[in-house]
Amino acid sequence: MGVCCPILRPWDRTQDRFLLNLPCLSDPVRRSSLLLKLALVVLHLVYIGFLFLFDAEFIEKAKRDPWYMSSYFLLFSATLLQYFVTSGSSPGYVIDAMRDVSETNAIYRNVPTTSIQPASRESRSFVINVEGESATTGARRTPTSWQKLVLDLYPPGTSVRNLTCSYCHVEQPPRAKHCHDCDRCVLQFDHHCLWLGTCIGQKNHCKFWWYIFEESALCVWTLIMYIDYMSNVAKPWWKNAIVILLLVILVISLVFVLLLLLFHSYLILTNQSTYELVRRRRIPYMRNIPERVHPFSRGIKKNLYNVCCGNHNLDSLPTAFEIEDRSRPYTCLDMLKCRCC
């Protein structure tokens, strides 16, 4: 029984050839990410373009108070710039941390450079072997510096096999998770943002917070201008219909962004991630920790410093004594001592 092959028309062959010549469009995941970014930028331009085209008083106000519109355009430009900076930033991949550790170890020991071998055909990740060690499974070899570092972050007696990612075959430190969209293990994995086209993790969580903060401020300012436009003069019905539609979309977006801002502010202050909060009972090393205990929190001030000032050290699991100490209920004396800080 023969196999039927689809016959490509000349237009289909030309389209496929065009997409293959553009790496950013040949991949369906990248193509959808670019379309989402384009849609977000167009949506921003539509809101400000409508006021320029249909609101005469808006242009007069811009001429009368140039500082007002200059501030708005500055916020508008900063928001879009922060969006592209965040979308192009690295969340912090385990493979990069492994490479940094192995290179540092090679410098201090004065050994040859590390060898990098593919992990599998399906994965684009790599296995890094220090000092030219073999990656053959089952071979007896001494622990590498990365393995020793990861094991020191877990309780004594933890097996390396339980920490190895089954997709990219690397030892995961606590709080790391494999992202199936990026096909990599991400340090302090929070979530994969479709609108940004990248993961949110250890290295770009602060950038992501600043983006949603600027987006919230821009939505509030735009909402004020649209309400002022609606209350000024009588307008044709079709203009009112467009303004009402834009206002509904803007209000929904503002509520969503404000809730996201409050949620991630809470996560940063308590040194948590969305994945840890939502899947707490499914993460092996967090199952036996009480709900009210934040195992990786070092106090509000240090949590803010670690996120905002670029302290990208790996977090170790707390000891039983630390968990018991953090489980104590707060007292008035703890409040005076700023225990939460």
C-alpha positions, 0 to 999 in steps of 0.5 A, a space after each residue: 500500500 503506497 504512502 500518499 505525499 502531499 503535493 506542494 504548490 509553487 506558492 507553498 514551496 516559495 513560502 517554505 523557502 522564505 521561512 527557512 531563510 529567516 531563522 526567526 520565522 521558520 520556528 513556530 515557537 519563535 514565530 508565535 512569540 514575534 507575533 505576540 510582541 508585534 501585537 503588544 507594540 501595535 496595541 500601545 501605538 493604537 491607544 496613543 494614536 487614537 488621541 492624536 488623530 481624534 482629540 484636538 484638545 489633546 494636541 492643544 494640551 501638548 502645546 500648552 503643557 509640553 512637560 506633561 506630554 514629554 513625561 508621558 512619552 518618556 514613560 511610554 518609551 521606557 515601558 517599551 524599552 523595558 519590555 524588549 530588554 526583559 524579553 531579550 534577557 536570560 533568566 539564568 540557565 543551569 548550563 551557564 552556571 555549570 560552565 561558569 563553575 567549571 571555568 572557575 575551577 579550571 582557572 584555579 587548578 590550571 587544568 585544560 578547558 572543559 569538554 562540552 558534549 551533547 546530552 541528546 538529539 531532542 535537547 539543545 542542552 549540554 553536559 559539561 565535564 570538568 577535567 575531561 571526564 567521561 560522561 558515559 552512564 554507569 562509569 565510576 568517576 569522582 564528583 565534579 565541582 558542580 556536582 559537589 556544589 549542588 550536593 552541598 545545597 541539599 541535605 546530607 545523603 541526597 543522591 545525584 541521580 534524584 537531582 539529575 534532569 531527565 531531559 537535559 541530563 544536568 544536576 539541578 540545584 534547588 529551585 531549578 526546573 526544566 522549561 519545556 518551551 525553552 528546552 533548558 533548566 532554569 535557575 529559580 524558575 518562576 514561569 514561562 511568559 508567552 508575551 515576553 517569549 522567555 522564562 522568568 528566573 533568577 537573573 531577570 525577575 527584577 527586570 520583569 518586575 520593573 516592566 510590569 510596574 512601568 506598564 501599570 503606571 502607563 495604563 493608569 495614565 492612559 486611562 486618565 487621559 481617555 476619561 478626560 477625553 470622554 468628559 470634554 465634548 460631545 462626539 459622534 456615536 462611532 467615536 464613542 463606540 471606539 473609546 468605550 471598546 478601548 476603555 474596556 480593554 484598558 481596564 481589563 489590562 490594568 486590573 490584570 497588570 496591577 494584580 500581577 504587580 502585587 503578586 510578584 511584589 509579594 514573591 520578591 519580598 518573601 523570596 518565592 517563585 510562582 512555581 514554588 507557590 503553586 506546586 509546593 506540594 509537588 516539589 520533593 524538597 518542600 513537601 515537609 515544610 509548613 505552609 507559612 514558612 518561606 524556606 528561602 527567605 532571608 528577610 525583606 531587606 536581604 530578599 530585595 537586595 538579592 533580587 535588585 542588586 544582582 546577587 545570583 548565589 544559589 540558595 541552599 535548603 534550610 536546616 531543620 533548626 532553621 525551619 523550626 525557628 521560622 515556624 514560630 508564631 510572631 510575637 510583639 517582641 518579634 515585631 519590635 525586633 523586625 524579625 520579618 526584615 
